Amino acid sequence: MEDERGVIMLIQQYAMRFGITFNSKAMDDEATKKKAMQLMMEAISGKRGAVTDEDLGL
């Protein structure tokens, strides 16, 4: 449950800054979810722009 809260907090922080810019179904697949989380963290920290479906291979 704690891990899920971290994911929710990350998504909320990302959404506040960029809006939702990729398909939320990406969070259904564990490998894609990990990639999305990494890219969201990079975006929040200013290392990259918003995450897109293309970034996730969707």
N, C-alpha and C positions, 0 to 999 in steps of 0.2 A: 504494500500500500504506500509506503514511504517513497519508493521509486516512482510510482504512478503520480504522486503529488509533485515530484520534481519535474516530470515530463509536462504536467499541466502548467506548472509555473513557467517553464521554459517557453511553452507555446503561447501563454498569455503575454509574456514579455516580448516575444517576437511579434505577435499580432499587434500589440500596441505600437510598435515601431514601424512595421511594414504592412500590416493587414495580413490576411491569409493569401499567400501567393502560389500555393501548390495544393494539389488534391489531397484532402484529408484521408483518403483511403490509403495513402502511403504509410500511415501509422498502423495499418492492419498487418503488414509484413514486417517481421522482426529485423531483417537485414536493412530494409528500406527505412524503417523507423530509426535505426541507429545512424544511418547516413544522414537522414533529415535532421536529427538532433544535432549532429556534429556541424552540419551546414548552418543551422539556426544559431548555434553558439558563435560560429565565425561571423555571421551577419550581425548579430547583436554587438559583438566586440569591434565591429568596423573593419574586419579583415576581408569582407566580401559584401556584395549586394544581396538583395532579396533572393530567397530560394525559389526555384521554379520547378515545374513538372519535369522539364528537360534535364535539370541538374540531377533529378532522382531517377531518370530513365523511365519516366512514365509516359 
